[in-house]
Amino acid sequence: MKIDFILPDIGEGIVECELVDWHVSEGMAVTEDQSVADVMTDKALVEITSMHTGTISKLYYKKGEIAKVHHPLFEIEVADENQAIQDVTQNQEENKLVANSDMSITPENLTTEAPSISALAPGKAIASPAVRRLARENNVELSQVKGSGKNGRVMKQDLDNFAQNIASENHQQTLSIVPDKRTDKVEAIKGVRAVMAKQMMESVSSIPHFTYAEEIDVTKLDALRQELKTSFADQGAKLSMMPFLMKALALTIPHFPELNSRVNHDCTEITYLSDINIGMAADTPLGLLVPNVKNVQSLSLFEVCQEVNRLADMARQGKLKNHEMKEGTITISNIGVIGGTVATPIISKPEVAIVALGRVQTLPRFDDKGNVEARKVMQISWSGDHRVIDGATMARFCNHWKAYLENPVTMLSHLR
């Protein structure tokens, strides 16, 4: 019996996704729960597994194509008809709930050496998309190249060796893997980059941004961090400045609820949010991802540190869940870890504020007595939604936050 696997809801509001990679080919036997494909939603990679044991009889999409939710993704032939009917019924029920699931995959399945569908098709050479592109650019027929990789996969070195042999036989110039003629490269903007481009355009076009910059002396804060990091490390946590910044933010927001709010589409209503979910922009191999630490106001400094570490690790590995990147209320972008001091960050809609942290610098500053001393200084840049936040409110808010950070001992009576 042949049945279609219907692509389920894989995220709130998701109606389509990009087919990143197939792990199977037509005619291939699979078992229940075996990985079949990887798809990319708005900001997450999702692994699709088979709900049956059987043989893949048809793939409805090619790698790179856009698959539609609630439409067939692949066809599978199963031997047990009764079990297949039960599985289909069960799958339909699960599809109603899968929007809240936490499916994810690791980036190891997305290397440039991953086989394309055509590479697995009968009668065609096995090669990665990168090798196929080089072959096309150099007019080499891959079927004539003997592959040295697994299952006869054609590697870049094989292509180079083939070119050299042809050149030697014909007494011609050796073929270079990098074309001598330089041409412009055009590629589609897909995946996280495409989603980010769309979101940033929507944010800039619908939110009137303004930026407020300030300087924070983090000398005492860094000294406190150095004093505490050993005890945190003993408990398996790496202590950076981020947990302090988040806790100080959570202590400041109740005094300035506008910074933790939402407005409706036509900006006629404002909702003040009770939870403080602080996003942390992460530069990952997949692109810009913004997971958030939930309910920072209710967590201890150590608990915030643990969650910051966990989310950072998950982001680097490409294992973030959908819910970990949703429901953020305000965002911190730590661009300073890469470089730079001042930025003009774009608000992550529907939030109303975001701050960019510059790198910490040791700079000369005057003390109260007029003496010059070395201080650790960090430049910060706030962007606010001018529909609900004015410049004076942002300045007062930033001064309150800054006071906690420059004298971290003052946070002790409020920390939870």
C-alpha positions in Angstrom: 0.0 0.0 0.0 1.3 3.4 -1.0 0.5 6.4 1.3 1.5 10.0 1.4 3.3 11.6 4.3 1.6 15.0 4.8 3.9 17.8 6.0 2.5 18.8 9.4 2.4 22.2 11.1 5.9 22.9 12.3 5.5 26.3 13.8 2.9 28.9 14.6 1.9 30.6 11.3 4.2 28.6 9.2 2.6 27.7 5.8 5.8 26.7 3.9 9.4 25.8 4.4 12.6 25.2 2.4 13.6 21.6 1.7 17.2 21.8 2.9 18.3 18.2 2.4 17.0 14.7 1.8 18.5 11.8 3.7 16.7 9.2 1.5 16.2 8.5 -2.2 13.4 6.9 -4.1 13.5 3.1 -3.8 15.3 3.3 -0.4 14.1 1.2 2.5 13.4 3.1 5.7 12.3 2.3 9.3 9.9 4.0 11.6 11.3 7.2 13.1 14.3 7.2 10.6 15.4 10.7 9.5 14.0 11.4 6.1 14.6 15.1 5.4 15.6 18.5 6.9 13.5 21.6 6.4 14.0 25.2 7.3 11.2 27.2 8.8 11.3 30.9 9.8 14.1 30.5 12.2 14.6 26.9 13.0 15.9 23.7 11.3 13.4 20.8 11.6 14.1 17.1 11.2 11.3 15.1 9.5 11.2 11.4 10.4 9.2 8.6 8.8 6.1 7.4 10.6 6.3 4.0 8.8 8.6 1.2 8.0 8.6 0.7 4.2 10.1 1.9 0.9 10.3 5.4 -0.3 8.4 5.4 -3.6 8.3 9.1 -4.4 9.8 12.4 -3.3 7.6 15.4 -4.1 10.2 18.1 -3.8 13.8 18.6 -4.8 16.5 20.1 -2.5 16.1 23.8 -2.3 12.4 23.9 -3.3 9.7 25.3 -1.1 7.4 22.6 0.5 3.9 23.4 1.5 2.4 22.6 4.9 -0.5 20.1 4.8 0.7 18.9 1.4 2.4 15.6 0.6 6.2 15.6 1.2 7.0 12.1 0.1 5.2 8.8 -0.7 6.1 5.5 1.1 5.1 2.0 0.3 4.2 -0.2 3.3 3.5 -3.8 3.6 1.0 -3.8 6.5 -2.1 -2.0 5.2 -4.0 -2.1 8.5 -1.0 -0.6 10.4 -0.6 2.0 7.7 -4.2 3.2 8.1 -3.7 3.4 11.9 -0.5 5.3 11.4 -2.1 7.8 9.1 -4.9 8.4 11.5 -2.4 8.9 14.4 -0.3 11.2 12.2 -3.4 13.4 11.4 -4.0 13.8 15.1 -0.4 14.6 15.9 -0.3 17.2 13.1 -2.8 19.2 15.2 -0.3 19.4 18.1 3.0 19.4 16.3 3.1 23.2 16.0 4.2 23.3 19.7 6.8 20.5 19.2 10.5 21.0 19.8 12.0 19.3 16.8 15.5 20.3 15.8 18.6 19.0 14.0 22.3 19.5 14.3 24.3 21.4 11.7 26.4 18.3 10.9 23.7 17.3 8.5 24.1 20.5 6.6 27.8 20.4 5.5 28.7 21.3 2.0 29.5 17.6 1.4 25.9 16.6 2.0 24.6 14.7 -1.1 21.9 16.4 -3.3 19.0 14.4 -4.5 20.4 14.2 -8.0 23.6 12.8 -6.5 21.7 9.9 -5.2 19.7 9.2 -8.3 20.6 5.9 -10.2 23.1 6.3 -13.0 24.4 9.6 -11.8 27.7 10.4 -10.2 27.7 11.0 -6.4 29.0 14.5 -5.6 28.2 17.4 -3.4 26.6 20.6 -4.9 29.9 22.4 -4.5 31.8 19.8 -6.6 29.0 19.8 -9.2 29.2 23.5 -9.5 33.0 23.4 -10.1 32.5 20.7 -12.7 30.0 22.8 -14.5 32.2 25.8 -14.4 35.1 23.8 -15.9 33.0 21.8 -18.4 33.8 18.5 -16.8 31.3 15.6 -17.1 31.2 14.1 -13.6 30.2 10.6 -14.9 33.7 10.4 -16.4 35.5 11.1 -13.1 36.4 8.2 -10.8 35.4 9.1 -7.2 37.7 8.3 -4.3 35.1 9.0 -1.6 32.6 6.7 0.1 30.4 4.8 -2.4 32.4 6.4 -5.2 31.7 10.0 -4.2 33.5 12.4 -6.4 35.7 14.8 -4.3 37.3 18.1 -5.2 40.7 16.4 -5.4 39.3 13.8 -7.9 38.1 16.6 -10.1 41.5 18.3 -9.9 43.3 15.0 -10.7 41.0 14.4 -13.7 41.7 17.9 -15.0 45.4 17.4 -14.7 45.3 14.0 -16.5 43.3 15.5 -19.4 45.7 18.4 -19.6 48.7 16.0 -19.7 47.2 13.8 -22.4 46.3 16.8 -24.6 49.4 18.8 -23.7 47.2 21.6 -22.6 47.2 23.9 -19.6 46.2 22.2 -16.4 42.6 22.9 -15.5 42.3 25.0 -12.3 39.5 24.3 -9.8 39.2 28.1 -9.5 38.2 29.5 -12.9 40.7 32.0 -14.3 37.9 34.1 -15.7 36.3 35.9 -12.8 32.5 36.2 -13.0 29.9 37.7 -10.6 28.3 35.1 -8.3 24.6 35.2 -7.9 22.8 33.1 -5.3 19.3 33.1 -3.8 18.8 34.5 -0.3 17.3 31.6 1.6 16.7 30.2 5.1 17.5 32.4 8.1 19.1 35.1 6.0 15.9 35.5 4.0 13.7 35.6 7.1 16.1 38.1 8.8 15.9 40.3 5.7 12.1 40.2 5.7 11.8 40.9 9.4 14.4 43.8 9.4 12.6 45.5 6.5 9.3 45.2 8.2 10.7 46.5 11.5 12.4 49.5 9.9 9.4 50.4 7.7 6.8 50.2 10.5 8.7 51.3 13.6 10.1 54.9 13.9 13.5 54.1 15.4 15.7 56.5 17.5 19.0 55.7 19.1 20.4 56.7 22.5 24.1 56.1 23.3 25.7 56.1 26.7 29.0 55.1 28.4 29.1 52.7 31.3 32.0 52.2 33.7 32.0 48.5 34.3 35.2 48.4 36.5 33.4 47.3 39.6 31.1 44.9 37.7 34.1 43.2 36.1 35.8 42.9 39.5 32.7 41.3 40.9 32.5 38.9 38.0 36.2 37.9 38.5 35.4 37.2 42.2 32.4 35.0 41.5 33.5 33.2 38.3 35.5 30.5 40.1 32.5 29.5 42.3 30.3 29.5 39.2 32.8 27.4 37.3 32.8 24.9 40.1 29.1 24.5 39.5 29.6 24.1 35.8 28.6 27.6 34.7 30.7 30.1 32.8 30.1 33.6 34.2 30.2 36.5 31.7 28.8 40.0 32.1 25.6 39.1 30.3 23.7 37.6 33.4 24.5 40.9 35.4 23.2 43.0 32.5 20.0 40.9 32.3 19.4 41.0 36.0 20.0 44.8 36.1 17.6 45.1 33.2 14.9 43.1 35.0 15.3 45.2 38.1 14.9 48.4 36.0 12.0 47.6 33.8 9.3 47.7 36.5 10.1 51.4 36.9 9.8 51.9 33.1 7.1 49.5 31.9 7.0 51.1 28.4 10.3 49.3 27.7 8.6 45.9 28.1 5.5 46.4 26.1 3.7 45.7 22.9 1.5 47.9 20.6 -1.2 46.7 18.3 -0.9 47.0 14.5 -2.4 50.5 14.2 -0.8 51.6 17.5 -4.1 52.4 19.3 -3.4 50.0 22.2 -0.4 49.2 24.3 0.1 46.0 26.4 2.5 46.1 29.4 4.0 42.6 29.7 4.3 40.9 33.1 7.1 38.6 32.0 10.6 39.9 31.2 12.0 37.6 28.5 15.4 39.0 27.5 16.7 38.1 24.0 20.4 37.6 23.3 21.3 38.0 19.6 23.6 35.2 18.6 25.9 35.1 15.5 25.7 31.4 14.4 26.7 29.4 11.3 23.1 29.5 10.3 22.8 33.2 10.6 21.5 35.6 13.2 19.4 33.8 15.9 17.8 35.5 18.9 16.9 33.0 21.7 15.6 34.6 24.9 15.9 33.8 28.6 12.4 33.5 30.0 11.2 35.2 33.2 14.5 36.8 34.1 12.7 38.7 36.9 12.1 35.4 38.8 15.6 33.8 38.3 18.7 34.0 40.4 21.9 35.3 38.9 23.2 31.7 38.8 20.0 30.5 37.0 20.3 33.3 34.5 24.0 32.3 33.9 23.1 28.7 33.4 20.4 29.6 30.8 22.6 32.0 29.0 25.3 29.3 28.7 22.7 26.7 27.5 21.1 28.9 24.9 24.5 30.0 23.6 25.6 26.4 23.2 22.4 25.4 21.5 22.6 28.3 19.1 26.2 27.4 18.1 25.1 23.7 17.5 22.0 24.7 15.6 19.8 22.9 18.2 17.6 25.8 19.3 13.9 25.0 19.7 11.1 27.1 18.3 9.8 28.2 21.7 13.3 29.4 22.7 13.2 32.1 20.1 9.6 33.2 20.6 7.9 35.6 23.1 11.0 37.8 23.7 10.1 41.2 25.2 13.4 43.1 25.0 16.8 42.3 23.4 20.5 42.6 24.1 22.9 42.4 21.2 26.5 41.9 22.3 28.3 43.1 19.1 31.3 44.0 21.3 32.5 40.4 21.5 33.3 40.7 17.7 34.4 44.3 17.7 33.1 47.9 17.6 31.9 50.3 20.2 28.7 52.0 18.9 25.9 50.6 16.8 22.4 51.4 15.7 20.6 48.1 16.3 17.2 47.4 14.7 14.3 46.5 17.0 13.1 42.9 16.9 9.4 43.5 16.2 7.0 43.4 18.1 9.4 44.4 20.8 9.9 48.2 21.4 13.6 48.4 22.5 17.0 46.8 21.9 20.5 47.6 23.2 23.8 46.9 21.5 26.8 46.4 23.7 30.2 47.7 22.6 33.5 46.1 23.5 34.9 46.8 27.0 37.9 49.1 26.7 40.4 50.2 29.4 40.4 54.0 29.1 41.7 57.0 31.1 39.0 58.7 33.2 39.0 61.4 35.9 38.1 60.4 39.5 36.2 62.6 41.9 39.5 64.3 42.9 40.5 65.1 39.3 43.1 62.3 39.1 43.4 60.3 36.0 43.0 56.5 36.4 42.4 53.5 34.2 38.8 52.4 34.0 37.0 49.6 32.1 34.4 51.3 29.9 31.7 49.9 27.7 29.7 52.0 25.2 26.1 51.0 24.8 23.5 52.0 22.1 19.8 51.8 22.7 17.2 51.8 19.9 13.6 52.6 20.9 10.2 52.7 19.3 9.4 56.4 19.2 5.7 55.7 19.1 5.7 54.6 22.8 9.1 55.7 24.1 10.4 59.3 24.1 14.0 60.4 24.5 13.6 61.5 28.1 12.1 58.2 29.2 14.9 56.3 27.5 17.5 58.5 29.2 16.0 58.0 32.6 15.6 54.3 32.0 19.2 53.9 30.9 20.5 55.9 33.9 18.7 53.6 36.3 20.1 50.5 34.5 23.5 52.1 34.4 23.5 52.8 38.2 23.0 49.1 38.9 25.9 48.2 36.6 28.3 50.8 37.9 27.6 49.9 41.5 26.5 46.2 41.3 26.4 45.9 45.1 23.2 47.9 45.0 21.5 45.0 43.2 21.9 42.7 46.2 18.8 43.8 48.0 16.7 43.1 44.9 18.2 40.0 43.4 16.1 36.8 43.4 
